[in-house]
């Protein structure tokens, strides 16, 4: 229903964008992969990728990425003008917020799309595992770079960790969650029915600036509204989004169930209102086209989750304060004088050509090397011979 382009920035962003192609939600020509190194991009997706800058990997330093992407945009090495078309209604930029390339370059790309191309920007953040102070600093700095004009989504990789603490699996699940959410956002699962949310309704929900969350609740065989509300609450409790306050501006709700099951749907959606706030507009769509009953919910226009960012900042400070930042005392003290032991040295010195020349000149200084060819003794006309 909505025309959109996807830009995956950095290694994590590339993997998430590729997940959209694999699931068939986006065609390859609508996806662009940007990175300072393409070593992690599978060969089959290299045609969708651009390697920018002169540094291969930014080592978590986002300022390097900012400088390189700015130069690449200026030189048209990264040509967003050609990639983004006139009929595109929004551009989704997906990135990790802990690494260097994605965290740094994504904010510059967003500014360019907003200010130069005048397109709606949807920033999708993959928050990390918070292993080190640098990653948490980057996360806070990424949120500081946001504009009030953007739509912002954020999910947390660590919320996908299971009992086995398998991080690769958590990242895979986060990419799948991202792909499912973007599919809902553009209306890929919506089909015409008697109770429609039309293109304009979806566009309004999808492009309302502020924080957004997109959730899915699987309904099974509903019995009554009490069960429905309990399922909604479980969905909220299990959300992988960052938490924010009650500040929603719009709800977009797609209900896929039979008409017989509709009486069990509490259409006041009080559970959603208690969590996300009372929206200014609520758009509903009812259809019965998929085997499984479910409800998809888009909540838009909320405030950025400042308490969550404060928590990351506090954890950054706690870890940063534990890092030893003092000067190495070894280089400021001279307590280790071992010169007395030099009397036992037997080394003869290095083979220094300049010193050899100096010693050679000193050695031959007292010699007169002019030899009288008629003399029998080779030393006849030398000072040494005279002394002898």
GIBEL-V291748 format. One line per field, one symbol per residue. ss: DSSP state (H for helix, E for strand, L for the rest). psi: psi as a letter, one per 30 degrees, with the letter a starting at -180 (. if undefined). A space follows every 10 residues. Layout:
ss->???
psi->???
This chain:
ss->LLLEEEEEEH HHHHHHHHHH HHLLLLLHHH EEEEELLLLL LLHHHHHHEE ELLLLLLLLL LHHHHHHHHH HHHHHLLLLH HHHLLLLLLE EEEEEELLLL HHHHHHHHHH HHHHHLLLLE EEEEEEELLL LLHHHHHHHH HHHHLLLLLL EEEEEEHHHH LLLLLLHHHH HHHHHHHHHH HHHHHLLLLL LLLLELLLHH HHHHHHLLLE EEEEEEEELL LLLLHHHHHH HHHHHHHLLL ELLLLLLLLE EEEEEELLHH HHHHLLLLLH HHHHHHLLLL EEEEEEELLL LLLEEEEEEE EELLLHHHHH HHHHHHHHHH HHLLLLLLHH HHLLLLLLHH HHHHLLLLLL LLHHHHHHHH HHHLLLLLLL LLLLLLLLLL LLHHHHHL
psi->ekkllkjkkl eeeeeeeeee eefgeklefg kkkklfkgff kkefgfffkk kllfkikfhg jfeeeeeeee eeeefgejif eeeklegkfl kkjklkgfae eeeeeeeeee eeeeeefhlk kjkjkjkafh eleeeeeeee eeeffllffl kklklkefff kaffhjeeee eeeeeeeeee eeeeefgffk lkafjkjaee eeeeefgjla kkkklkjkfb jkeleeeeee eeeeeeegkg lkkaljgkek kjkjkjllee feffjjgfhe eeefefljle kkklkklifl ekklkkkkkl glkkieeeee eeeeeeeeee ffkjglkjfe fflhfhjgff fffgkglgll ijeeeeeeee eeegegkjgj kjffkekfge gleeeee.
